[in-house]
Amino acid sequence: MIKPMDELITSLKKASQDLFGVDVEPELSRPDEKFGDYATNVALQLGKKLGKTPREIAEALAGEIQKTGLVAKVGVAGPGFINFTLTDENLAKAAFSATDLPESLSGQEILVEFGDPNPFKEMHIGHLYSYIVGDAIASLLQANGADVKRLSYHGDVGLHVAKAIWALQKAKVNTDDRENIGAYYAEGAKAYEQDEQAKKEIEDINEHIYAKDDPRINELHKEGCRLSFERFDKILDLLSISNDKRYLESETIAAGQKLVEKNVGSVFKQSQGAIIFEGEKIGLHTRVFITSQGLPTYETKDLGLTELKNKDYPQASRSIIITANEQSEYFKVMLAALAEIDAALAKKTTHLSHGFLSLTSGKMNSRSGNVYVAMELLLEVKAAVHEQYPESQVRKEVTFAAVKYAFLKHRLGSDIVVDIKESIGLEGNSGPYLQYAFARAKGILNKANFQGRALEIKGEFDENERSLARKISEYPEVVAKATAELMPHHICTYLYELAQAFNSFYENNRVIGNDREAARLKLVEAYAGVLKHGLALLNIAAPEQV
């Protein structure tokens, strides 16, 4: 179905060509409701090009658009802004088809890497944040027609692994007893800091991990990874988050090292036995890619990861990587080096960073070393939900709505503080509040036995009906903006505003038993449909009762 907004843009293009012989790409914005449904500054854009006053151009364009039947009213404001008020028929069309999104990314394969907890460690709330926001971004891209591959990358080599394996060797327990592999890492980390002999043994283990020359260490490494990913998968299954492919750091070493060594002299240079990239030449930091001991750094491994992804998904049009913001400067250097090696591959790679996450209780992710484990947060929210809603049949759905929405409602990149009590409330900007709003709307429809009745708007919307229909009709534009900017918080903000708009409507306008019942029920249905669709983009369930 062609949307009224698209029809309006097409009509403006045609009018500009017919009247002035010029091609334009008009942009529509949403003015204050009292001025209309859409506005454009296209006349101001054409003023200099045509040698006419923008207002003169605006009045001519307005006259042509008035003839199309799309709008009930066209007005010219200020120096040449044009405001459009859709006919009620076209506004109804826009509202009742709001969830029919254009598949603007159809045919594109897009890679989204997110989450990335390291085996042998616990998944903490920073990883949880990355998983939830990455999943939402992937869903936005899918909603616009993209074939999205959800990927993750995990550090299975390095001192943290050696510390865990050292502790596993000392423990002398059966594999079946190793339910919490992260506890072994914590034990090894403590020994590394406090015991010189343990430190030497751990560093020796680290060399064997890279060399893969010790069968016992290889076995513990393999088993530790298996146990870690089983633990991670339990959390992801609870969150209903899928993963198409996992990459391990150990798999990237050879590809990355080969790429760096191949480009020494052109992209990289030798310096005191190491291989470096001189970032200063482009306003960044100089970073080591191969150490003087011949070991690859994170930068080299990420170059290898980029190459592996490109090999596995050669048709991908874009690769998006989501990490914590402390890695931002590091990624700038890595991508700058990649741009000199393969400009096309670097161009399609985007790094997004999320901020630091803490709770009002003072618990936080791992920036300070005070790790707050992901499962601990989920259990804490679950307990709070069970205490507040002991009779609810959908406490599981409410728990995950509370967590996901509490993360997603903030602009990506900013530090956030989560208040558990606020996140589970049925008042204010929370996931459970929006679930309640949906359940309330479904209750109205069920009471009236209204199930998708065909309906044409006859006559006019009243003022309150029109205001709600206008808000519902904004949904595709909000999704488009959230997708273009890769910012899921736009969906959260809109859904909360939509729920408030409906509350205002419902408090002042009787639905069932009113002579406008059919039209108002159709609006309630459209409202509920958008709420459910928007929550689904955030991977939040919409139960019919909360």
KOLVEX-70699 format. One line per field, with one value per residue (C-alpha): z, x, y; residue in three letters. Coordinates in pm, 1 decimal. Each point is the difference from the previous one (the first is absolute). Example, Ala and Ser with C-alpha at 12.3 -4.5 7.8 and 13.67 -1.06 7.14 Angstrom:
2
up c(780.0|-66.0)
east c(1230.0|137.0)
north c(-450.0|344.0)
aa c(Ala|Ser)
END
This chain:
546
up c(0.0|-94.5|306.7|-9.4|97.5|-303.9|-220.3|127.7|-79.6|-349.1|-55.5|107.9|-243.1|-283.3|82.2|5.5|-338.5|-155.2|133.8|-6.9|-202.1|289.8|182.7|379.3|288.3|249.9|367.1|222.9|370.8|272.3|107.4|316.4|-36.3|-20.1|-325.1|-180.0|-49.0|-211.1|-99.5|-258.7|-68.0|-366.1|-117.6|191.7|-169.2|-343.9|59.8|-106.0|-277.7|-164.3|76.7|161.4|355.5|203.9|94.6|-365.7|-68.0|311.2|-100.6|-348.5|138.2|259.0|-271.9|-192.4|306.7|91.7|-330.5|78.1|255.9|246.1|230.6|161.3|45.7|-114.9|160.0|-68.6|306.1|57.0|-286.0|-186.2|219.4|-119.9|252.5|-105.9|177.4|-137.4|-71.2|270.7|-254.0|-67.7|366.7|77.5|-275.9|152.6|354.1|-87.2|-205.8|236.3|58.7|-374.0|-20.5|-328.7|-53.1|-91.1|80.4|-194.4|-166.7|236.2|229.0|314.3|272.5|359.6|261.0|363.3|347.9|-7.7|355.3|42.4|89.5|341.1|135.4|112.1|-227.1|175.6|-43.8|-254.4|-225.7|73.7|-114.2|-320.7|-73.0|54.6|-200.6|-277.0|-30.8|-26.6|-273.3|-188.0|28.7|-136.7|-302.9|-51.0|23.6|-293.5|-208.1|63.5|31.6|335.2|136.5|377.0|89.3|309.7|69.6|307.1|152.0|53.5|30.4|232.2|364.6|121.8|-155.5|143.1|346.7|-21.8|-132.9|276.8|255.8|-178.8|13.0|372.0|76.0|-105.3|-39.6|-255.2|-300.2|119.3|309.5|-196.5|-20.9|67.4|-215.6|90.6|358.0|-124.3|-184.1|319.3|197.3|-259.9|-23.0|376.3|-3.8|-289.6|203.9|331.1|-76.8|-210.1|-62.6|-113.5|-225.3|-167.9|-45.8|-149.6|-246.3|-102.0|-54.1|-211.8|-238.2|-33.0|-77.2|-297.0|-112.6|47.8|88.3|331.6|-32.6|357.5|-31.9|-340.1|157.8|286.0|-247.2|-214.6|298.4|162.2|-320.1|-25.6|356.3|-39.6|-313.2|155.1|284.1|-239.4|-206.3|304.8|42.7|-372.1|-9.9|289.4|-190.0|-329.6|-171.1|-281.8|-142.3|-354.3|42.8|270.7|-79.0|236.2|46.2|-55.1|-347.9|-104.2|89.5|-315.4|-237.1|187.0|34.0|-368.2|-96.9|213.6|-112.9|-364.8|33.7|186.2|-186.2|-144.7|287.0|295.4|95.8|210.9|326.6|263.3|-100.0|-2.5|-287.1|46.8|-172.0|18.4|91.1|58.9|-373.8|-5.2|344.6|191.4|231.0|-113.9|102.0|0.3|-219.8|48.9|319.4|12.3|121.7|-323.0|163.2|-166.5|189.9|11.6|-304.8|-210.3|114.5|-91.6|-346.0|-24.4|118.1|-267.8|-263.5|130.9|-4.8|-353.5|-105.7|164.6|-118.9|-322.6|-108.5|318.1|-74.4|353.3|319.2|332.6|316.8|343.8|301.4|317.7|-62.0|159.1|-323.6|-223.5|-43.4|-58.5|-276.3|-168.6|-42.2|-110.2|-260.6|-119.9|-59.7|-171.4|-226.2|-128.0|-58.3|-144.8|-32.2|-112.1|297.0|245.0|-154.7|63.1|360.4|274.7|366.6|253.1|366.9|301.4|327.8|351.0|183.4|373.6|237.0|265.9|246.6|-101.1|-181.2|-338.2|-290.8|-6.0|-56.2|365.0|48.6|201.5|-231.6|22.2|-155.9|-261.9|150.9|340.4|-145.9|-172.5|325.2|195.9|-243.2|0.2|379.7|-7.1|-261.8|199.3|312.3|-170.6|-220.8|193.0|-180.1|-354.3|-250.2|-216.6|250.4|-226.8|-286.2|234.9|136.6|-340.6|-115.4|304.6|-67.2|-376.1|-0.4|286.4|-221.2|-335.9|93.4|32.6|-298.3|-104.3|106.9|321.0|345.5|166.1|352.5|46.3|287.2|43.4|185.0|-274.2|-275.6|122.6|67.4|-185.0|9.2|-194.0|-287.4|52.0|-189.4|232.1|-39.6|-378.3|45.5|222.4|-261.0|-264.3|227.2|79.5|-370.6|-68.3|289.7|-166.9|-332.8|160.4|196.8|-323.9|-185.4|-254.7|-212.1|-302.7|-144.8|-338.1|36.4|-213.5|168.8|-95.0|94.0|204.3|297.7|300.8|147.6|250.0|-246.8|-252.1|251.8|88.1|-366.0|-77.1|275.7|-116.3|-357.3|108.9|71.5|-338.4|9.2|350.0|-105.2|-303.6|218.6|260.8|-275.1|-182.8|321.5|155.3|312.7|155.8|264.5|-264.2|4.8|380.3|7.4|-266.4|163.9|332.5|-165.7|-192.6|320.4|161.5|-304.3|23.1|373.0|-64.0|-275.3|201.2|315.0|-193.7|-270.3|58.7|-240.9|59.7|-13.1|-178.5|-339.8|-127.2|144.3|-325.1|-98.3|352.4|29.8|-327.6|149.5|313.2|-222.3|-196.3|324.0|147.1|-323.0|3.6|369.2|-59.0|-311.5|172.9|305.4|-231.3|-155.3|352.2|51.5|271.5|27.7|-12.0|218.5|-4.6|376.8|244.1)
east c(0.0|129.8|1.2|-148.6|341.5|157.7|-285.6|58.3|373.0|-77.4|-252.1|252.6|256.4|-251.2|-118.7|360.1|66.3|-329.3|17.7|372.7|166.3|225.3|53.7|-11.1|21.3|-240.1|23.2|-305.3|6.1|-263.8|-104.5|-190.9|-340.5|-184.3|182.9|-71.9|120.3|311.3|219.5|273.0|260.8|41.9|-95.5|292.8|229.8|-128.4|10.9|359.9|-7.8|-307.1|66.4|-342.7|-108.1|-56.6|-347.8|-96.3|123.1|-175.4|-335.5|27.4|87.8|-276.4|-253.8|106.6|-5.6|-347.8|-125.5|121.7|-265.8|266.7|-44.4|-287.5|202.9|329.4|152.2|307.8|178.3|290.3|243.3|-125.1|-70.1|-291.8|-228.7|-228.2|-304.0|-102.9|-360.5|-151.2|-20.7|373.9|86.9|-206.4|182.8|333.6|-105.1|-163.9|300.4|267.8|160.1|35.4|361.2|184.0|279.1|257.3|291.2|-136.2|276.0|270.6|192.9|114.4|228.2|-58.0|258.0|-94.9|20.7|351.7|49.5|328.2|-0.5|144.9|-158.3|-350.3|-236.4|-47.0|-264.0|212.3|-17.9|-372.7|-44.7|193.5|-209.6|-330.1|82.9|168.2|-302.6|-229.2|214.9|-0.3|-381.2|-33.7|208.9|-204.4|-325.1|123.4|61.2|370.2|137.7|173.9|269.4|43.0|364.9|218.8|374.2|159.0|345.5|98.1|373.6|195.4|91.6|-360.2|-20.9|335.8|-110.9|-314.5|185.6|260.5|-281.8|-165.3|327.0|30.8|-361.0|21.4|-377.6|-214.3|-128.6|-358.1|80.0|117.6|-335.5|139.3|307.8|28.0|86.8|318.8|100.7|-55.2|215.0|278.4|-14.0|43.4|296.5|159.8|0.6|110.3|230.1|317.1|23.4|-361.7|64.8|291.4|-206.0|-291.3|226.4|145.3|-353.3|-77.0|286.5|-126.1|-350.5|128.7|235.2|-265.8|282.6|-124.4|-280.3|-122.0|-20.3|-168.2|-258.4|-72.0|-23.1|-252.6|-205.1|6.4|-127.3|-280.2|-111.1|19.9|-211.9|-255.2|-30.0|-26.9|-262.8|-221.7|-16.6|-52.4|-279.8|-171.2|27.8|-115.4|315.9|143.5|350.0|86.4|374.5|264.2|357.6|284.4|305.7|227.6|-148.2|93.2|369.4|142.3|-211.2|75.1|372.2|30.8|-185.6|224.7|325.2|-109.2|-47.6|319.0|162.2|-325.1|-249.4|212.0|364.8|264.3|85.5|236.2|-86.2|-376.4|-235.0|-199.7|-256.9|83.7|-334.1|140.1|15.7|-381.7|-56.9|-22.4|231.0|285.6|-77.2|192.7|-147.0|274.1|206.5|378.6|-59.5|-188.3|-342.7|-307.0|-190.3|-376.2|25.4|155.3|-256.0|-281.1|148.8|-3.3|-361.4|-96.0|160.0|-173.0|-338.5|61.1|92.9|-307.9|-239.9|146.4|-333.6|-54.9|-63.6|74.8|168.7|-98.6|202.3|-139.2|230.3|41.9|116.0|342.9|94.0|-90.9|351.3|142.6|-254.6|81.4|361.2|-93.4|-245.7|251.5|254.4|-267.5|-87.0|358.9|-7.4|-352.0|-189.7|-325.4|-5.4|69.9|-271.4|-269.4|113.5|-164.6|97.5|-268.0|75.8|-226.0|57.8|76.0|-279.4|-65.1|-292.9|-135.2|117.3|356.7|59.7|166.6|172.3|369.9|162.9|108.3|40.3|-322.9|-169.6|-377.5|-89.1|-279.1|-190.4|7.6|-178.1|-261.5|-68.6|-19.6|-256.1|-190.7|-24.4|-122.3|-266.1|-120.2|-27.6|-187.4|-227.6|-46.8|-323.4|117.2|8.1|259.7|271.8|270.0|-105.9|-16.2|347.8|166.7|-201.8|124.7|366.4|-0.3|-196.4|204.4|308.1|-152.2|-181.7|332.3|186.5|276.6|339.6|-107.5|73.8|-314.3|-116.5|-274.8|-247.5|-154.0|-307.5|-67.5|61.7|-273.6|-263.2|-329.7|28.5|254.7|227.6|53.1|-40.2|-272.1|-192.8|-9.5|-100.2|-285.0|-96.0|-25.1|-197.6|-239.9|-62.4|-54.9|-245.2|-208.7|2.7|-86.8|-286.7|-146.1|77.6|183.3|230.6|137.4|-327.9|35.6|-82.1|4.9|0.8|-312.4|-38.1|271.7|212.8|-76.2|291.7|102.1|-34.0|208.3|274.0|31.7|-9.7|276.5|221.4|-57.9|88.0|346.3|119.5|161.1|195.2|126.8|110.6|175.9|182.9|97.4|132.2|191.5|165.1|28.3|-163.5|-272.4|-83.3|-206.9|-242.9|-23.0|-63.7|-269.1|-181.1|-11.1|-133.8|-254.5|-123.9|-37.1|-190.0|-237.8|-52.9|-94.7|-238.0|-162.1|-49.7|-203.0|-168.0|-234.1|67.4|-255.4|-357.6|84.4|-151.0|361.4|68.8|105.3|249.4|139.4|38.6|190.8|232.4|44.6|85.0|255.6|149.2|31.0|154.5|269.8|75.9|40.4|212.6|224.2|48.5|88.8|275.6|141.0|-44.2|-257.3|-310.2|-346.6|-223.4|-371.7|-6.2|267.3)
north c(0.0|344.9|222.4|352.3|138.4|-166.2|121.8|353.6|-17.3|-134.1|278.7|265.6|-141.6|4.1|351.8|129.9|-154.3|114.3|355.7|73.6|-274.8|-105.8|-327.8|13.0|-244.1|157.7|-88.2|-2.0|77.2|-9.8|350.9|78.5|-166.0|333.3|82.0|-325.8|-355.6|65.3|292.1|58.6|268.2|-103.6|349.9|147.1|-252.0|104.7|375.1|68.3|-257.6|155.3|366.5|32.2|71.4|-316.0|117.1|39.9|-354.2|-135.0|149.5|-149.6|-345.3|22.5|65.5|-309.0|-226.6|124.5|-143.5|-354.3|-87.3|-109.2|293.7|180.8|315.0|149.9|307.3|210.1|136.5|237.4|44.9|-307.4|-302.0|-212.2|-175.4|-284.3|-139.8|-339.1|-81.3|-219.1|-283.9|18.1|44.3|-311.1|-186.2|98.5|-95.5|-331.1|-116.9|132.1|-340.4|-71.2|112.6|50.7|-253.5|262.7|-235.4|-297.3|-199.3|126.1|-231.4|182.4|-136.0|111.2|-105.2|50.2|-151.3|-146.1|-136.3|-186.4|-369.5|-85.1|321.0|86.5|189.0|334.7|267.8|186.3|-306.9|-25.2|359.3|-69.7|-309.8|178.2|312.1|-201.6|-225.1|304.2|155.3|-330.2|-13.6|354.1|-92.3|-317.1|195.1|205.3|-311.6|-72.5|-352.6|42.8|-229.9|23.2|-61.7|4.7|-2.1|-154.1|20.1|-363.1|74.7|226.9|24.0|-23.1|-349.5|-99.2|109.8|-213.5|-304.1|30.8|-13.0|-291.7|-193.1|66.1|-89.5|-365.7|-32.5|-178.8|191.0|-46.1|205.4|303.3|174.8|344.7|32.5|369.9|-92.9|-165.5|315.9|201.5|-243.7|13.9|378.1|29.0|-238.3|187.5|320.6|-150.3|-294.4|36.4|-374.1|-12.1|300.2|-178.8|-317.1|196.7|180.8|-336.9|-135.2|307.0|-84.3|-358.0|125.3|200.2|-278.8|-273.6|-240.5|-142.6|-262.4|47.0|377.7|-38.6|-231.1|241.5|288.0|-184.9|-112.2|343.2|163.2|-256.5|56.9|378.6|8.5|-233.7|249.7|295.2|-182.5|-50.6|376.6|65.6|-258.4|176.0|328.8|-158.9|127.3|-210.1|-27.4|-108.4|-41.4|32.4|96.6|-82.2|218.3|-300.7|-43.4|353.6|-2.2|-156.7|212.1|320.7|-62.9|-86.5|319.0|221.5|-160.7|21.6|377.2|90.0|287.0|132.3|11.6|-113.4|49.1|-171.6|173.2|-144.0|-355.5|62.9|77.0|320.3|218.5|370.0|147.2|349.0|60.6|7.2|151.9|-329.1|-194.3|-221.4|-356.7|-326.8|-275.6|-263.2|14.3|-32.3|-356.8|-71.1|-14.9|157.1|269.8|49.8|227.9|-276.1|-254.2|239.6|41.6|-378.5|-8.3|251.3|-218.9|-314.3|171.3|120.6|-354.0|-152.9|272.8|142.9|147.3|201.8|366.4|111.9|-120.3|157.6|-58.3|93.7|27.3|203.3|356.2|-50.5|-177.5|295.8|141.4|-345.5|-65.7|330.1|-113.6|-352.3|130.7|260.2|-277.0|-209.5|294.2|5.9|-376.6|-32.4|327.7|-167.1|-237.4|283.1|215.0|-258.3|-56.8|208.0|2.1|98.3|44.9|-13.5|178.1|-114.2|-181.1|14.4|-37.5|231.6|-265.5|84.2|-328.7|41.8|-166.2|-73.9|338.4|20.8|-372.6|-15.6|-249.9|-34.0|-334.0|2.0|-290.3|169.1|304.1|-216.4|-186.9|324.5|145.2|-330.1|10.4|360.0|-85.4|-302.1|211.9|284.1|-214.8|-327.7|-87.7|75.0|-286.4|176.5|85.5|-144.2|228.2|298.7|-73.8|3.2|300.2|190.3|-80.5|48.9|323.3|146.4|-38.5|90.9|321.2|184.6|139.4|-237.4|133.9|169.5|-137.7|-129.9|-69.6|-259.3|14.0|-346.1|127.0|255.2|-254.5|-236.8|266.3|35.9|377.8|199.7|-87.5|-374.3|-326.5|-135.2|326.9|-49.3|-364.2|118.7|260.4|-272.5|-231.6|283.4|65.7|-369.9|-10.0|273.3|-184.8|-334.1|155.4|133.4|-324.9|213.0|-212.0|178.0|122.2|165.7|365.8|309.0|336.6|191.0|359.9|163.8|-94.2|210.1|191.2|-267.4|-287.6|188.5|71.0|-370.1|-106.0|250.3|-140.9|-357.1|100.9|117.8|-354.2|-83.8|326.1|-74.3|-349.5|145.8|253.5|-260.4|-226.3|272.2|119.8|-351.3|142.0|-221.6|262.7|182.9|-294.6|12.3|374.0|-25.9|-295.0|182.1|315.6|-209.3|-164.2|341.5|129.5|-296.1|51.7|361.5|-108.8|-278.5|206.4|257.8|-207.9|-289.1|-286.0|-276.5|123.2|325.0|83.0|9.6|-347.1|-170.4|268.7|21.6|-375.3|3.9|260.8|-213.5|-296.5|202.8|131.2|-350.5|-127.1|265.9|-59.7|-373.7|53.4|253.1|-220.4|-290.3|212.2|32.4|-377.3|64.6|-218.9|154.4|-221.2|73.0|32.7|115.9)
aa c(Met|Ile|Lys|Pro|Met|Asp|Glu|Leu|Ile|Thr|Ser|Leu|Lys|Lys|Ala|Ser|Gln|Asp|Leu|Phe|Gly|Val|Asp|Val|Glu|Pro|Glu|Leu|Ser|Arg|Pro|Asp|Glu|Lys|Phe|Gly|Asp|Tyr|Ala|Thr|Asn|Val|Ala|Leu|Gln|Leu|Gly|Lys|Lys|Leu|Gly|Lys|Thr|Pro|Arg|Glu|Ile|Ala|Glu|Ala|Leu|Ala|Gly|Glu|Ile|Gln|Lys|Thr|Gly|Leu|Val|Ala|Lys|Val|Gly|Val|Ala|Gly|Pro|Gly|Phe|Ile|Asn|Phe|Thr|Leu|Thr|Asp|Glu|Asn|Leu|Ala|Lys|Ala|Ala|Phe|Ser|Ala|Thr|Asp|Leu|Pro|Glu|Ser|Leu|Ser|Gly|Gln|Glu|Ile|Leu|Val|Glu|Phe|Gly|Asp|Pro|Asn|Pro|Phe|Lys|Glu|Met|His|Ile|Gly|His|Leu|Tyr|Ser|Tyr|Ile|Val|Gly|Asp|Ala|Ile|Ala|Ser|Leu|Leu|Gln|Ala|Asn|Gly|Ala|Asp|Val|Lys|Arg|Leu|Ser|Tyr|His|Gly|Asp|Val|Gly|Leu|His|Val|Ala|Lys|Ala|Ile|Trp|Ala|Leu|Gln|Lys|Ala|Lys|Val|Asn|Thr|Asp|Asp|Arg|Glu|Asn|Ile|Gly|Ala|Tyr|Tyr|Ala|Glu|Gly|Ala|Lys|Ala|Tyr|Glu|Gln|Asp|Glu|Gln|Ala|Lys|Lys|Glu|Ile|Glu|Asp|Ile|Asn|Glu|His|Ile|Tyr|Ala|Lys|Asp|Asp|Pro|Arg|Ile|Asn|Glu|Leu|His|Lys|Glu|Gly|Cys|Arg|Leu|Ser|Phe|Glu|Arg|Phe|Asp|Lys|Ile|Leu|Asp|Leu|Leu|Ser|Ile|Ser|Asn|Asp|Lys|Arg|Tyr|Leu|Glu|Ser|Glu|Thr|Ile|Ala|Ala|Gly|Gln|Lys|Leu|Val|Glu|Lys|Asn|Val|Gly|Ser|Val|Phe|Lys|Gln|Ser|Gln|Gly|Ala|Ile|Ile|Phe|Glu|Gly|Glu|Lys|Ile|Gly|Leu|His|Thr|Arg|Val|Phe|Ile|Thr|Ser|Gln|Gly|Leu|Pro|Thr|Tyr|Glu|Thr|Lys|Asp|Leu|Gly|Leu|Thr|Glu|Leu|Lys|Asn|Lys|Asp|Tyr|Pro|Gln|Ala|Ser|Arg|Ser|Ile|Ile|Ile|Thr|Ala|Asn|Glu|Gln|Ser|Glu|Tyr|Phe|Lys|Val|Met|Leu|Ala|Ala|Leu|Ala|Glu|Ile|Asp|Ala|Ala|Leu|Ala|Lys|Lys|Thr|Thr|His|Leu|Ser|His|Gly|Phe|Leu|Ser|Leu|Thr|Ser|Gly|Lys|Met|Asn|Ser|Arg|Ser|Gly|Asn|Val|Tyr|Val|Ala|Met|Glu|Leu|Leu|Leu|Glu|Val|Lys|Ala|Ala|Val|His|Glu|Gln|Tyr|Pro|Glu|Ser|Gln|Val|Arg|Lys|Glu|Val|Thr|Phe|Ala|Ala|Val|Lys|Tyr|Ala|Phe|Leu|Lys|His|Arg|Leu|Gly|Ser|Asp|Ile|Val|Val|Asp|Ile|Lys|Glu|Ser|Ile|Gly|Leu|Glu|Gly|Asn|Ser|Gly|Pro|Tyr|Leu|Gln|Tyr|Ala|Phe|Ala|Arg|Ala|Lys|Gly|Ile|Leu|Asn|Lys|Ala|Asn|Phe|Gln|Gly|Arg|Ala|Leu|Glu|Ile|Lys|Gly|Glu|Phe|Asp|Glu|Asn|Glu|Arg|Ser|Leu|Ala|Arg|Lys|Ile|Ser|Glu|Tyr|Pro|Glu|Val|Val|Ala|Lys|Ala|Thr|Ala|Glu|Leu|Met|Pro|His|His|Ile|Cys|Thr|Tyr|Leu|Tyr|Glu|Leu|Ala|Gln|Ala|Phe|Asn|Ser|Phe|Tyr|Glu|Asn|Asn|Arg|Val|Ile|Gly|Asn|Asp|Arg|Glu|Ala|Ala|Arg|Leu|Lys|Leu|Val|Glu|Ala|Tyr|Ala|Gly|Val|Leu|Lys|His|Gly|Leu|Ala|Leu|Leu|Asn|Ile|Ala|Ala|Pro|Glu|Gln|Val)
END
